[in-house]
């Protein structure tokens, strides 16, 4: 299953979350500087569309704060 079907991206000015659609649980979370939030969100959106769910989490878990 594609990651964008399994996970939802939620952003605010100072944080970014990846939430599992089925359970509503936060899978990944980052506190960010406002200037970095948009860049991170764009990169996550691209990978959500391109990767399978397991690949996406494996790739981004290493960058989680």
N, C-alpha and C positions, 0 to 999 in steps of 0.2 A: 504494500500500500504506500502511495506517495505520502511524504511527510506533511504536505499541506492539507491532506484529508484527515490525518491523525492528530495534528497539533495546530494550535491557534497562536498567533503572535500578538501580544499586548504590549503597548508602549506608553510611556508617559515621559515627561521632561527629563526625569532622572533615573528611570529604570526600564528594563526590557524583560519581559517574561515570555516563556513558551509554556503553554498550557495544553494538557492532553484533553482532546475534545470529549472522549467518552466519560472520563472520570472527573474532569474539571480541576485536576491536580496540577500544580506547577511542576514542570519537569526541569526547566532551566531558568536561571534568574541572574541578571546582571544589574548592579548599580553603575550608572554611567554619568559622565559629565554631559551637560546639555549639548555641547558641541559634538559629542561622539554618538549620541543616541541615534540620529538619522542614518549615519554610516553603518552602524551595527545592524539596525533594522533592515536596511537595504540588502546587506549581505545575507542576513537570515532569510529574508523573503526569497531571494534567489535560490538558496539551498533548499528551502521548503518546497519549492516548485520542481527542483531537479533531482533530489535524492529520495530514496526510500526512507521510511520512518526510522528504522534501526540505524541506517547509515548516518542520518542527520543527527541523531542523539549522540552517537559515537564520536562524530566529528566535533560537535560543539561542546560536549561535556568537558573536554580538556581546557576550554577557555572560560568555563564558568567561574565566577568570582567566589 
